[in-house]
Amino acid sequence: MKTIKLILIAMTLSITGFQASAQQNQLPPLIDRELFFDNPEIAGGQLSPDGTFISFIKPLNGVMNIWVKKLDEPFEAARPVTADAARPVRSYFWSRDGKYILYVQDKGGDENFNIYAVNPSEKAAAGAEVPVNRDLTNLKGVRVQIFSVPKSDPDAMFIGLNDQDPAWHDLYKMKISTGERTLIRKNSPEDRITGWIFDWDDKLRLATRSNMDGSNEILRVNEKGFTSVYSTSVFEEAYVVAFHKDNKRVYMVTNKGDERNLSQLVLFDPSKMNEEFVEADPQNKVDVGDVAFSEVSREIIFTSYEDERTNLYFKNTDYEQDYKMIRQELPGLDFYFARTTADERFWLIAAYSDIDPGTTYLYDRQTKKLTFQYKPRPTIPTKDMAPMEAIRYKSSDGLEIPAYLTLPKGVEAKNLPLVVMPHGGPWARSGWGFNSYAQFLANRGYAVLDPNFRSSTGYGKKFINAGNKEWGSKMQDDITWGVKHLVSQGIVDAKKVAIMGGSYGGYATLAGLAFTPDVYACGVSIVGPSNLITLLNSIPPYWESIRKVFYMRMGDPSTPEGKAELERMSPLFSADKIKAPLLVVQGANDPRVNQHESDQIVVALRDRGFAVEYIVAPDEGHGFARPVNNMAMLAAAEKFLARHLGGRYQESMKPEVATRLGEITVDPKTVVLQAPEQK
């Protein structure tokens, strides 16, 4: 009988393996991971204010840099204007007069940003690839903020510097042409100013303050001080979108008051201190999203609300007609008005879908002509991409959780391996559209779940606040019950579930393995905190304004009760319960989640004799920006998931990626715990 049972078990395993193999054979061809994650061919297009030039980001010697061409020239005629060899340029903009391109850059992911300027009309000096790039701020250990770029003085910027106090930014006016700075307003631990707001004529009118108790205020700026005009509690929000065209009242998004759950758009008068309702979600489902303004008319063009998809509501009939016309030319795609010329005649339109990473067009509002410009990732085979579906399910306490599900194409949605990908934040959200991670994993044969667990933004104040003090508890239930839902539907094999995420998603990965060890077959934690006490004790100094918010929503490490709560929610203190394989990924320069967070969990598992894999990039911060690091990490993660879930993976990689993977792979035996950094 024993022999017969063993034969039956072997037959069952053989049939299961055959079914898995048969399913994999029905999948689309294996797509090179570089098509998803390597440098895009072109991205980040912008128009110069007068419409003479178009700028964009594309690789120069393998690193994303800024290029410029005349609007009517082919893209092959473009020339680079930056030549950063270490880190990609990811954010830039034109000065108001179109004389300069400005961008920010840090060192190795430390998030201490400086502002750089380049004149795109200048020619490169003999032997140089690009014109001179000037570091306007040229400070070390200082994080520069940009508050306003005035139209009335195109050679100026209003910036914030925390060189005097790392927690608080003073307000300066800086000349772009020279970098000369003039102090406008001091800030201090007593003032606690978090932002400065200028009117349509570039006059400083308002400021925002974070109070010691976590509440916030909008202040009217007086010659010598401030007058509080609007306040919200620690669990409410209110922010100014723009001044009304009368330059007296302001459009503001707020959810203040017990009667408001979803945020609303209101008109607020800072002098009379009264507000007037303007709009809320017509479907009464989600918060206000975007409020787009015309700088020509100073009026609202449209409002948007992100539910399962984004809904637009136009206030300008001319733009609405343009929108309808473009929709007819781009059927099946979502799109948005990306960048415009100063006179708003020309717009760059970005069109995309869940299976299409996007196309950029130039739209002429005068001739109504739509002209193709570029595709960031033209080699993505859209026919092989998997649709993203919005779903909902109930959590442990009955709260309905919105989520997105991507199922591998070509196979039956039955007994699939699953990768759960909680988003970062946690005060953020996942949305519909082309998701490189979801498509990459679906191509490998996995179902992918993106849950918007409680504390996710956009679904109202109650939904965010339902996550207070629930890290690792009900917030984690919202993820776990998503797995249960898909298993109960027969879509997912309960024995083949992985969890993978970055930042809070990395925490949720560790929490999933520690607190629900029977749910997951493996996990990949990317820059995820393992010990919430050391996390909160080492937050960057420029986050001092929101320290109380962390304490109120998570727990206060300075009190016995808070410390006990945080310890209970920290995966590190339940590391002995982890039994699924774990891959940990970390940037050595991460100012938000210090390397100590990853070191702690790696050492805890190592010391109990549990195998753990560890990747640390010495030139990265909170996430990997350099493609060679990202590719190395993804190659390791892909193989790791295949080993524990049975999906397929790409064995090949470029020689430089293979070399880099060897360089950033850390033997857990060599990890030595340092004292946590206190800030």
NORJO-V355018 format. One record per residue. N is the residue number from 1. D_CENTER is the distance of its C-alpha to the mean C-alpha in Angstrom with 2 decimals. Layout:
N;D_CENTER + N;D_CENTER
This chain:
1;57.93 + 2;55.45 + 3;55.59 + 4;55.01 + 5;51.94 + 6;50.48 + 7;51.17 + 8;49.49 + 9;46.38 + 10;46.30 + 11;46.76 + 12;43.89 + 13;41.55 + 14;42.79 + 15;42.23 + 16;38.69 + 17;37.92 + 18;39.57 + 19;37.54 + 20;34.26 + 21;35.56 + 22;36.71 + 23;33.35 + 24;31.65 + 25;34.31 + 26;33.32 + 27;29.70 + 28;28.87 + 29;29.40 + 30;27.16 + 31;24.54 + 32;23.87 + 33;20.46 + 34;20.39 + 35;20.31 + 36;16.85 + 37;15.33 + 38;17.67 + 39;17.43 + 40;17.50 + 41;20.94 + 42;19.85 + 43;16.67 + 44;15.70 + 45;19.13 + 46;20.53 + 47;24.07 + 48;26.22 + 49;27.47 + 50;30.86 + 51;29.65 + 52;31.58 + 53;28.74 + 54;25.51 + 55;23.08 + 56;20.40 + 57;18.77 + 58;20.56 + 59;21.79 + 60;24.62 + 61;26.22 + 62;23.24 + 63;20.65 + 64;18.53 + 65;20.44 + 66;21.35 + 67;24.31 + 68;26.51 + 69;29.19 + 70;31.42 + 71;30.36 + 72;33.39 + 73;33.23 + 74;31.98 + 75;28.76 + 76;31.07 + 77;32.52 + 78;29.38 + 79;29.49 + 80;26.94 + 81;26.65 + 82;24.51 + 83;25.23 + 84;22.87 + 85;23.94 + 86;21.70 + 87;18.04 + 88;16.42 + 89;16.17 + 90;12.71 + 91;13.42 + 92;16.91 + 93;19.22 + 94;22.98 + 95;25.32 + 96;27.07 + 97;30.21 + 98;28.58 + 99;30.27 + 100;27.28 + 101;23.83 + 102;21.68 + 103;18.67 + 104;17.16 + 105;17.28 + 106;17.38 + 107;19.48 + 108;18.35 + 109;14.92 + 110;16.71 + 111;14.61 + 112;18.01 + 113;17.50 + 114;20.60 + 115;21.21 + 116;23.07 + 117;25.25 + 118;27.09 + 119;29.78 + 120;29.28 + 121;32.95 + 122;34.20 + 123;35.48 + 124;34.71 + 125;37.52 + 126;39.82 + 127;38.20 + 128;34.64 + 129;31.96 + 130;30.36 + 131;31.42 + 132;31.14 + 133;27.67 + 134;28.21 + 135;26.23 + 136;26.81 + 137;25.86 + 138;26.79 + 139;26.09 + 140;25.40 + 141;23.47 + 142;22.39 + 143;19.01 + 144;19.61 + 145;18.12 + 146;18.91 + 147;20.35 + 148;22.35 + 149;23.81 + 150;27.23 + 151;29.07 + 152;32.37 + 153;32.04 + 154;30.09 + 155;30.82 + 156;28.94 + 157;25.60 + 158;25.08 + 159;23.05 + 160;22.61 + 161;23.80 + 162;23.95 + 163;26.75 + 164;29.29 + 165;27.36 + 166;24.06 + 167;22.99 + 168;23.82 + 169;23.44 + 170;26.63 + 171;26.66 + 172;28.14 + 173;29.15 + 174;28.86 + 175;30.82 + 176;28.88 + 177;32.14 + 178;33.14 + 179;30.36 + 180;32.85 + 181;31.38 + 182;33.06 + 183;32.20 + 184;31.81 + 185;30.98 + 186;30.94 + 187;28.62 + 188;29.58 + 189;29.04 + 190;31.47 + 191;29.69 + 192;26.11 + 193;24.74 + 194;20.95 + 195;21.01 + 196;23.64 + 197;24.18 + 198;26.49 + 199;28.49 + 200;29.20 + 201;31.86 + 202;29.58 + 203;31.40 + 204;29.72 + 205;30.19 + 206;27.75 + 207;25.70 + 208;23.57 + 209;24.61 + 210;23.42 + 211;26.55 + 212;27.58 + 213;27.63 + 214;23.99 + 215;25.10 + 216;24.04 + 217;26.21 + 218;26.26 + 219;29.09 + 220;31.51 + 221;32.07 + 222;35.77 + 223;37.66 + 224;37.95 + 225;35.47 + 226;33.41 + 227;34.25 + 228;32.03 + 229;31.72 + 230;29.08 + 231;27.83 + 232;25.58 + 233;25.65 + 234;23.05 + 235;22.04 + 236;21.99 + 237;20.06 + 238;21.33 + 239;20.03 + 240;21.79 + 241;20.59 + 242;23.57 + 243;27.29 + 244;29.67 + 245;31.84 + 246;34.65 + 247;32.69 + 248;33.81 + 249;31.64 + 250;27.84 + 251;25.54 + 252;23.56 + 253;21.26 + 254;22.63 + 255;23.18 + 256;25.90 + 257;28.89 + 258;29.90 + 259;30.63 + 260;27.04 + 261;24.50 + 262;22.33 + 263;21.35 + 264;23.68 + 265;24.13 + 266;27.19 + 267;29.32 + 268;30.15 + 269;33.05 + 270;32.60 + 271;36.38 + 272;37.66 + 273;34.75 + 274;34.75 + 275;32.14 + 276;32.56 + 277;30.58 + 278;29.06 + 279;26.95 + 280;25.03 + 281;23.78 + 282;26.99 + 283;26.31 + 284;25.71 + 285;22.78 + 286;19.52 + 287;18.50 + 288;18.63 + 289;15.63 + 290;16.22 + 291;19.58 + 292;20.45 + 293;23.39 + 294;26.00 + 295;26.83 + 296;30.24 + 297;31.37 + 298;29.04 + 299;28.68 + 300;26.00 + 301;25.40 + 302;23.50 + 303;21.44 + 304;18.88 + 305;18.17 + 306;15.70 + 307;17.79 + 308;18.03 + 309;17.64 + 310;17.27 + 311;20.68 + 312;21.85 + 313;24.90 + 314;26.62 + 315;28.73 + 316;30.03 + 317;32.38 + 318;32.37 + 319;28.65 + 320;29.01 + 321;31.72 + 322;29.61 + 323;26.84 + 324;29.48 + 325;31.01 + 326;27.83 + 327;27.20 + 328;30.68 + 329;29.99 + 330;26.71 + 331;27.63 + 332;25.20 + 333;22.10 + 334;19.61 + 335;19.06 + 336;18.18 + 337;19.85 + 338;17.64 + 339;19.91 + 340;23.51 + 341;26.61 + 342;28.04 + 343;30.63 + 344;28.15 + 345;30.40 + 346;28.04 + 347;24.51 + 348;22.09 + 349;21.10 + 350;18.21 + 351;19.35 + 352;17.76 + 353;18.24 + 354;17.30 + 355;19.61 + 356;19.22 + 357;16.40 + 358;17.80 + 359;20.58 + 360;20.93 + 361;24.16 + 362;26.11 + 363;27.65 + 364;30.78 + 365;31.37 + 366;34.99 + 367;36.02 + 368;33.49 + 369;32.83 + 370;29.65 + 371;29.47 + 372;27.39 + 373;25.55 + 374;23.46 + 375;21.38 + 376;18.46 + 377;19.47 + 378;23.06 + 379;24.16 + 380;22.02 + 381;24.83 + 382;23.60 + 383;26.77 + 384;25.66 + 385;22.20 + 386;21.92 + 387;21.37 + 388;18.70 + 389;20.53 + 390;19.66 + 391;21.63 + 392;22.57 + 393;24.42 + 394;25.98 + 395;24.99 + 396;27.66 + 397;28.64 + 398;28.50 + 399;25.21 + 400;23.81 + 401;20.36 + 402;18.52 + 403;16.92 + 404;16.58 + 405;19.01 + 406;19.37 + 407;22.90 + 408;24.29 + 409;26.42 + 410;30.18 + 411;30.81 + 412;31.93 + 413;29.41 + 414;31.52 + 415;31.17 + 416;28.04 + 417;26.06 + 418;22.68 + 419;19.33 + 420;17.33 + 421;13.56 + 422;12.35 + 423;8.68 + 424;7.44 + 425;8.37 + 426;10.83 + 427;10.78 + 428;8.09 + 429;9.02 + 430;9.30 + 431;11.08 + 432;13.83 + 433;13.76 + 434;13.90 + 435;11.96 + 436;13.09 + 437;13.16 + 438;15.07 + 439;17.39 + 440;18.06 + 441;19.02 + 442;20.96 + 443;22.86 + 444;23.88 + 445;25.32 + 446;22.91 + 447;21.94 + 448;18.24 + 449;17.31 + 450;13.92 + 451;15.15 + 452;14.04 + 453;16.12 + 454;17.63 + 455;15.55 + 456;12.90 + 457;12.74 + 458;14.59 + 459;17.63 + 460;19.69 + 461;20.66 + 462;22.67 + 463;19.96 + 464;17.73 + 465;20.90 + 466;22.10 + 467;19.74 + 468;21.40 + 469;23.00 + 470;22.07 + 471;19.81 + 472;21.54 + 473;23.83 + 474;23.20 + 475;19.42 + 476;20.35 + 477;23.07 + 478;20.69 + 479;19.37 + 480;22.92 + 481;24.49 + 482;22.23 + 483;23.77 + 484;27.16 + 485;26.81 + 486;26.22 + 487;29.02 + 488;31.36 + 489;30.78 + 490;31.93 + 491;28.78 + 492;27.74 + 493;29.97 + 494;29.67 + 495;30.53 + 496;27.76 + 497;24.48 + 498;21.70 + 499;18.52 + 500;15.56 + 501;12.11 + 502;10.05 + 503;10.17 + 504;11.47 + 505;11.68 + 506;13.82 + 507;15.84 + 508;16.40 + 509;17.63 + 510;20.07 + 511;21.08 + 512;21.73 + 513;23.99 + 514;25.67 + 515;26.23 + 516;26.76 + 517;28.16 + 518;29.99 + 519;27.02 + 520;25.25 + 521;26.82 + 522;24.22 + 523;20.74 + 524;18.13 + 525;16.34 + 526;13.72 + 527;13.57 + 528;14.69 + 529;17.09 + 530;20.56 + 531;22.47 + 532;21.14 + 533;24.08 + 534;23.42 + 535;19.68 + 536;20.65 + 537;23.46 + 538;21.36 + 539;18.44 + 540;18.21 + 541;20.99 + 542;18.92 + 543;17.45 + 544;21.08 + 545;20.71 + 546;18.62 + 547;20.59 + 548;22.77 + 549;19.97 + 550;18.98 + 551;22.70 + 552;23.31 + 553;20.53 + 554;20.97 + 555;24.34 + 556;26.19 + 557;27.07 + 558;29.96 + 559;31.89 + 560;33.60 + 561;32.25 + 562;28.64 + 563;29.00 + 564;30.52 + 565;27.70 + 566;25.07 + 567;27.31 + 568;27.69 + 569;23.94 + 570;23.42 + 571;23.62 + 572;25.52 + 573;28.52 + 574;28.71 + 575;28.27 + 576;31.85 + 577;30.92 + 578;28.46 + 579;30.31 + 580;27.78 + 581;26.80 + 582;23.65 + 583;21.65 + 584;19.79 + 585;17.43 + 586;16.91 + 587;16.41 + 588;19.57 + 589;18.26 + 590;15.35 + 591;16.00 + 592;13.98 + 593;15.24 + 594;18.45 + 595;20.11 + 596;22.71 + 597;20.54 + 598;20.66 + 599;24.20 + 600;25.45 + 601;24.66 + 602;25.86 + 603;29.07 + 604;29.66 + 605;29.60 + 606;31.56 + 607;34.18 + 608;34.93 + 609;35.40 + 610;32.37 + 611;30.83 + 612;27.21 + 613;25.40 + 614;23.45 + 615;21.45 + 616;20.83 + 617;19.83 + 618;21.68 + 619;19.79 + 620;16.16 + 621;14.06 + 622;10.95 + 623;10.23 + 624;12.49 + 625;12.63 + 626;16.26 + 627;17.03 + 628;20.11 + 629;18.39 + 630;15.75 + 631;18.71 + 632;20.82 + 633;18.43 + 634;17.97 + 635;21.74 + 636;22.43 + 637;20.13 + 638;21.63 + 639;25.11 + 640;24.46 + 641;23.43 + 642;26.41 + 643;28.74 + 644;27.99 + 645;27.23 + 646;29.47 + 647;27.12 + 648;27.79 + 649;26.18 + 650;26.60 + 651;28.88 + 652;28.90 + 653;26.72 + 654;27.45 + 655;29.74 + 656;27.38 + 657;24.66 + 658;27.38 + 659;28.52 + 660;25.12 + 661;24.62 + 662;27.96 + 663;27.09 + 664;23.93 + 665;25.39 + 666;26.84 + 667;29.95 + 668;29.45 + 669;33.08 + 670;32.28 + 671;29.64 + 672;31.20 + 673;29.66 + 674;29.53 + 675;29.70 + 676;26.28 + 677;25.23 + 678;25.93 + 679;24.27
